[in-house]
Amino acid sequence: MSQEQGVDLQILSKVRHLIPESFKIERQKKWEVLKRKGLVQTILLKSSNRFKLEQTGKYDEFCDALDQATYGNNMDVIKQFENFKESIKPKIKGGFQFGTINGVESLDLKTFETKKGSFRTKQGSTDLIVFWSSENEKSTRALNELNTWLSLNQNLKLQINPIAVSLDDDTNNFKNHLKSNQLSQFEHYRFSLGWDSSNSFQRAMELNYLPKIAVVGKENLVIEVTRKARDVENIIKTYWEAGSESEDEGKYRELLDQQTFRFIKKALSQQIADLLSQNKSFAKSDFIRLSLTKCYKIAQDGSKEIVERSHLKVSYEVSVQSQQAIKLFLNNVTSVLGKDNVHVKRSIVKDPAGMLDMITSGFQDVLKKNYKVIQEYIVRSEYFNYVHEKEEFQPDVKVVQKKAIQNLTFKEYQTIYQQVLPIFKKYEQEIDDSDDDPDNDEEQEEDKKLIFDRVNELTDCLKSGLELSLGQPFQTLQNYHPYGKDQVVDIEHKEDQILIVMYWDDNQLCNRQFTQILKVLLVNEEKYKDKYRFVALSKHKYETYELFFLNNQGIEEIIEFYFPKEDNQADQVQYNVKQFPHFIVVDKVGSIRIQSQIEDLESVLTTYIEESIESLNQKGPLNDDEYSEITQFLYSDARKKLNQLNNKRQFSLSFIFKEIDQGEKVLRFPPIIEYTIREGKQKYLEAFLAQMNKVIPLSNFQINQTVQRTLNLLFPGKTCKLCQNELNDQTQQYYSPFSDEFYCVKCAEVVDTKAAGYKKFRVQDNLIFFNAPLVDKSVLNDIDVYRIGNNQKVKRGEQYTQNHPLDCNGCDNEVKGFRYIVLNCLPGKLTDLALVDFCQDCFNQIKTGGPRLERIVKRNKIYGYNPSMLLLRVPFYMGYYDY
């Protein structure tokens, strides 16, 4: 080996014996210029041979040895060998044996029963194998396209064996997708473990990137692997016409004389690279690459033989507007190098601006066909928000210019949307499925953003014509069927009844809300009988939620559940549903009062049930004089009556005025008073509102209120529920607010380490700890009800852990074992991460008055913490607010 030998060749010599002698290894030097990067030089080691699938163990052995050999080198060398490993790793591609697929289960489309096993491709046939997942939109789209293509070409299908293999982790998702989509042209399988990084076949097929479509010919040899459904027909027909398998043929290699190559390299680095990087004529989304290559073959003994010195290769993908710029640039390059030394390998002229025009034109044609036009309008919302720091109301005006199709009905929306959807999808797919060159990713994202932004703009325009605002009449919900029945029914509002609609999905936030909702509905069943109706509308079809109802048996007897006939129905647009849960509250006269989250269902029910139809019918838009009187009142000294409500976590107040300016017509909505107030503090707000009522009657306003419910606790208990030992105000003790029972420390802290789940504990409720004697007895009062939680239990079959993924406020360590939530810190509004938590060690310091107690108090002084404060003990983690 010469002394000039590179570090990469020295490392290669140490591990070369672990690679089969038949492997042809090459060292490639590449000089590359990209429009956005300038000149970059790279050195690559690569091989035209790969380890076979059955040689995976030997490949892993080589990788381990290579990692040791490269350890301590700079990142360029390490990256070079990572690329080399990639070039020789077992990979299924054209010309390779496909092999047997193990660890799969087949699905019968008639019974939807699965059977575990494996499969091989059929000898003497052409196999079309699609790897997909219901959670990967590109792959489901590809599978649908191929299914449609096969259904329209039955003669072709007779010569093909179509197989679809899912990588869904969840068999229910796999089955539900096939139930909802007619994909009967394929035999269906699923990897039992879904994506499994230890599965050598999945790694060789690179199934972490979906879709993957393999065409396999006779003798079980792969013809080609692609990610594009549109290429499949051409691959198969080309193979049939050729009548033989695809082979890895050696590509033509250019071998310029050394003097010419050096001339091109010098010109590239000294002139041409600057010609491109300094060119301001190209658009941001234009892609241009210039490359020059020199390649040596590395023999077993480390000697080198030159096999390639290339001309300058040019690849470009530019917009129509840049055609003249690329032509001028190439003329400049050839004037420097000569025409024979410049080879254009790929030239694509794209037209994203033209695509935008086609999308807009297609949308306009659909509207014209349906006798609809787009109108511009302005939504003006004026807010007067009470600012605690200044003790005054502060105005905030939001003006939004929008486009919409006015007076659009539910049915018209559905008709138009179904007609424009294929137009949108066509161009979205076209831009999404364009060139896969990784160097082009950044430029392609620019084009994608243009197309997707235009689609979103037009979709919003269509949605705006359907969306209902606060104060508008509720419209009947259609195309839903109730739990346990297939017949579609209309969900209507009944006069003199409150209608609450909850859009839900099987997620953590919805599940927590259901726990609270069940409690409210059961407690108020007799009190509010026939005065309200609560309806839960699912995001997806019933099949998606079979497991939910299995884990929550009986919930359908308390809550009316309905399921859509189609996913993502138009009513979700109509009622601005963007996340789940989402609530619609309709008052007694049918006006929409809430379209958002609801923190306290009970206070909403109480407020709207108490409203009279007579007062509701009096509400209407204000005239200019009334508006002026209200604003003058808000700036008057009357606001000083709110000074007692100086905690913004416990009180907020806004006056909202909204109007829609349609040019010739201005639509004003009834004014809204929106407030949140803590239980027991209402008298201060009532005094302010009573004075306002003298100026403008409150009956003119739509009032949306949320009352933060609180509770007071009695202390101490008399005796322990379990051992009957006496308790008093000097003894530390636990209390269950769910059973209203007290427990001594000894009984409450019994833990059986050998038992599982809640069987570990003698007392299985979430318990409140009283750190007696209480120096500060005010901690017994004004406790947020929501902080007590719902005493949630881990259901059978659910995973549970005592490793809580949150940091202790006392020591910053992760909370393990019991979680202790301070009930008195940060009282008020439910916000993200508004709880103060302690771990078991810090709890012990608080309980015993240990040496770290002073530090714990000091750290949490900002939250108003003191050692008398009550602590809720929670054993298992199910979510930050789920306990």
HELIX and SHEET records of a PDB file:
HELIX    1   1 VAL A    7  VAL A   15  1                                   9    
HELIX    2   2 ARG A   16  LEU A   18  5                                   3    
HELIX    3   3 LEU A   53  GLN A   55  5                                   3    
HELIX    4   4 THR A   56  THR A   70  1                                  15    
HELIX    5   5 MET A   75  ILE A   88  1                                  14    
HELIX    6   6 GLU A  137  LEU A  152  1                                  16    
HELIX    7   7 GLN A  154  LYS A  157  1                                   4    
HELIX    8   8 THR A  171  SER A  180  1                                  10    
HELIX    9   9 SER A  200  MET A  205  1                                   6    
HELIX   10  10 LYS A  218  ASN A  220  5                                   3    
HELIX   11  11 ALA A  229  ASP A  231  5                                   3    
HELIX   12  12 VAL A  232  ALA A  242  1                                  11    
HELIX   13  13 GLN A  258  ALA A  267  1                                  10    
HELIX   14  14 LEU A  268  ILE A  272  3                                   5    
HELIX   15  15 ALA A  273  SER A  277  1                                   5    
HELIX   16  16 VAL A  320  SER A  322  5                                   3    
HELIX   17  17 GLN A  323  LEU A  337  1                                  15    
HELIX   18  18 LYS A  339  ASN A  341  5                                   3    
HELIX   19  19 PRO A  352  LYS A  369  1                                  18    
HELIX   20  20 PHE A  410  ASP A  432  1                                  23    
HELIX   21  21 PRO A  438  ASN A  440  5                                   3    
HELIX   22  22 ASP A  441  SER A  464  1                                  24    
HELIX   23  23 GLN A  508  VAL A  523  1                                  16    
HELIX   24  24 TYR A  542  TYR A  545  5                                   4    
HELIX   25  25 GLU A  546  ASN A  551  1                                   6    
HELIX   26  26 ILE A  555  GLU A  557  5                                   3    
HELIX   27  27 ALA A  570  GLN A  574  1                                   5    
HELIX   28  28 LEU A  601  GLU A  610  1                                  10    
HELIX   29  29 ILE A  613  GLN A  618  1                                   6    
HELIX   30  30 ASP A  624  LEU A  634  1                                  11    
HELIX   31  31 ASP A  637  LEU A  642  5                                   6    
HELIX   32  32 GLN A  682  ASN A  693  1                                  12    
HELIX   33  33 LEU A  698  ASN A  700  5                                   3    
HELIX   34  34 VAL A  745  ALA A  748  1                                   4    
HELIX   35  35 GLY A  757  LYS A  760  5                                   4    
HELIX   36  36 LYS A  777  LEU A  780  5                                   4    
HELIX   37  37 VAL A  785  ILE A  788  1                                   4    
HELIX   38  38 GLN A  840  THR A  848  1                                   9    
HELIX   39  39 LEU A  853  ARG A  859  1                                   7    
HELIX   40  40 LYS A  861  TYR A  863  5                                   3    
SHEET    1   A 4 GLY A  38  SER A  47  0                                        
SHEET    2   A 4 ILE A  25  LEU A  34 -1                                        
SHEET    3   A 4 PHE A 287  ILE A 298 -1                                        
SHEET    4   A 4 LYS A 304  ARG A 309 -1                                        
SHEET    1   B 5 GLY A  38  SER A  47  0                                        
SHEET    2   B 5 ILE A  25  LEU A  34 -1                                        
SHEET    3   B 5 PHE A 287  ILE A 298 -1                                        
SHEET    4   B 5 LEU A 312  SER A 319 -1                                        
SHEET    5   B 5 VAL A 342  LYS A 350  1                                        
SHEET    1   C 7 THR A 114  PHE A 119  0                                        
SHEET    2   C 7 ILE A 101  LEU A 107 -1                                        
SHEET    3   C 7 GLU A 187  PHE A 191 -1                                        
SHEET    4   C 7 ILE A 160  SER A 166  1                                        
SHEET    5   C 7 THR A 126  TRP A 132  1                                        
SHEET    6   C 7 LYS A 212  VAL A 216 -1                                        
SHEET    7   C 7 VAL A 222  THR A 226 -1                                        
SHEET    1   D 4 GLU A 392  ALA A 404  0                                        
SHEET    2   D 4 GLN A 375  VAL A 387 -1                                        
SHEET    3   D 4 PHE A 651  ASP A 661 -1                                        
SHEET    4   D 4 VAL A 666  ARG A 668 -1                                        
SHEET    1   E 5 GLU A 392  ALA A 404  0                                        
SHEET    2   E 5 GLN A 375  VAL A 387 -1                                        
SHEET    3   E 5 PHE A 651  ASP A 661 -1                                        
SHEET    4   E 5 ILE A 672  ARG A 678 -1                                        
SHEET    5   E 5 GLN A 702  GLN A 708  1                                        
SHEET    1   F 7 VAL A 489  ILE A 491  0                                        
SHEET    2   F 7 LEU A 477  PRO A 482 -1                                        
SHEET    3   F 7 GLU A 560  PRO A 564 -1                                        
SHEET    4   F 7 TYR A 532  SER A 538  1                                        
SHEET    5   F 7 ILE A 498  TRP A 504  1                                        
SHEET    6   F 7 HIS A 582  VAL A 586 -1                                        
SHEET    7   F 7 ILE A 592  SER A 596 -1                                        
SHEET    1   G 2 THR A 710  LEU A 711  0                                        
SHEET    2   G 2 ILE A 783  ASP A 784 -1                                        
SHEET    1   H 6 GLU A 741  CYS A 744  0                                        
SHEET    2   H 6 GLN A 733  SER A 736 -1                                        
SHEET    3   H 6 LEU A 767  PHE A 770 -1                                        
SHEET    4   H 6 LEU A 871  VAL A 874 -1                                        
SHEET    5   H 6 ARG A 819  VAL A 822 -1                                        
SHEET    6   H 6 ASP A 837  PHE A 838 -1                                        
SHEET    1   I 2 ASN A 803  ASP A 807  0                                        
SHEET    2   I 2 GLU A 814  LYS A 816 -1                                        
END                                                                             
